[in-house]
Amino acid sequence: MNARLAIFVVTAALVSSPVMAQVHSSAPAKPSLLDRMKAVAHSKTTTTTKVTTHAVTPMNAPQKGQAPRTAKSLDCSKQADAKNIHGKDRKSFMSHCKKA
């Protein structure tokens, strides 16, 4: 009887040990919401951001390789804007206006 009991105990221990064992995963545990909020708050207070400024140029500023616009051209452009001329008509108007 003692032999049967000993075999039962050993068998039960062997069968249940993998079930009872803690499973180790290779993936790290996901941080809680509170931990993530603390990390964000900490990063905002301790990190500095590099601010880069870009030169803002007006729309009518010449691009690289272009000559600056003349006073006559700017005046003709204002006249075309006032008359609400666009597209091919504007190009024709500008050409005639600059020649005048």
JONORLIN-V649852 format. One line per field, one symbol per residue. burial: # if it has 24 or more other ideal C-beta (glycine too) atoms within 12 Angstrom, else .. Layout:
burial = ???
This chain:
burial = ...........................................................................##..#............##..#...
